[in-house]
Amino acid sequence: MEKLKLPGYGVLIPVAVLLGFAPFVPEPHLVGKARMLLSGTLVRPLDIFDLFWHAWPFALLACRVAVDIRDRGGARGRS
């Protein structure tokens, strides 16, 4: 299986912070959309798209962490 090529942490962390929490004032979009999702009011297609738009950097960051943990654990098991 070919290794997944993801950007490094130096790119992913700033993008996740900037896009995930923009606009910072009065409330980050991701926080507002998560609140709407939990309360059951996230029904408009634009709001759903906005949730995915602000959450994708965190998903990529989570994939990068998972790949790194898997690779580190696999290397330890081979030794």
C-alpha positions in Angstrom: 0.0 0.0 0.0 1.4 3.4 -1.0 2.1 5.8 1.9 -0.3 8.7 2.2 1.4 12.0 1.4 0.3 14.7 3.7 1.7 18.2 4.4 3.9 18.6 7.4 2.9 19.9 10.8 4.5 23.3 10.0 1.8 23.7 7.4 -1.1 21.8 8.9 -1.2 23.4 12.4 -1.2 27.1 11.3 -3.8 26.3 8.6 -6.0 24.5 11.1 -5.8 27.3 13.6 -6.3 30.1 11.1 -9.1 28.5 9.0 -10.6 26.5 11.8 -11.1 29.4 14.1 -11.6 32.3 11.6 -13.3 34.7 12.3 -11.9 34.9 15.8 -14.4 37.6 16.9 -17.1 37.4 18.1 -17.1 33.6 17.9 -15.1 31.2 15.8 -17.3 29.6 13.0 -16.3 26.1 14.0 -17.5 26.7 17.6 -20.8 28.2 16.4 -21.4 25.4 13.8 -20.6 22.7 16.4 -23.1 24.4 18.8 -25.7 24.4 16.0 -24.9 20.7 15.2 -25.3 19.7 18.9 -28.6 21.6 19.3 -30.0 20.2 16.0 -30.3 23.6 14.2 -27.6 22.9 11.6 -30.0 22.3 8.7 -29.2 24.9 6.0 -26.9 23.6 3.2 -24.7 26.7 3.6 -24.2 26.1 7.3 -23.3 22.4 6.6 -20.8 23.4 3.9 -19.4 26.0 6.3 -18.9 23.4 9.0 -17.0 21.2 6.6 -15.0 24.1 5.2 -13.8 25.1 8.7 -13.2 21.5 9.9 -11.2 20.0 7.0 -7.8 21.3 8.3 -8.4 19.5 11.6 -9.4 16.3 9.7 -6.1 16.5 7.7 -4.2 17.1 10.9 -5.8 14.1 12.6 -4.9 12.0 9.5 -1.3 13.1 9.8 -1.1 12.3 13.5 -2.7 8.8 12.9 -0.3 8.1 10.0 2.7 9.1 12.2 1.5 7.0 15.1 0.9 4.0 12.9 4.3 4.4 11.2 6.1 4.8 14.6 4.3 1.8 16.0 5.1 -0.3 12.9 8.8 0.6 13.0 8.9 -0.4 16.7 7.3 -3.7 16.0 9.8 -4.6 13.3 12.9 -4.1 15.5 
